[in-house]
Amino acid sequence: MSHSRHSLYSIISKVVETYQPGAIVLQCGADSLAGDRLGCFNLSIDGHAECVRFVKRFNLPLLVSGGGGYTKENVARCWTVETGVLLDTELPEEIPENVYIKYFGPEFSLKIPNGHIENLNSKSYLSSIKMQVLENLRCIQHAPRTRN
């Protein structure tokens, strides 16, 4: 597991543990995908979908919405893959013939090319952010706990 993925899992897990939500609203902005016209991040669709998969494992009621994403064919790919994750359905990589198929060429695949943005975040920098977030969670008022 990559360092950044482990950090993300640690933070999300701590937020859920601290607030003990009865439900989660997950906004899946696709502007974080590699190649987005306005976004400046470098996520693959698989990495994006892994976040959805991880949050789903909490087995809490989950409302998932879209948002952000300015390369429409990649937004469609991303939300298709994430819908498959939510439905526990493995999708084929090849996009089937449809009236919009011309937008998905020349590869006609649910995958997008990996981005070419160099990751300038050092492990120590990411670790310091993780530690600060966890410390903030420890110090802030959390939701009252109820017992069943």
Helices and strands as residue ranges (DSSP letters): H 3-19, E 24-27, G 30-32, H 45-56, E 62-65, H 72-86, G 101-104, H 123-139
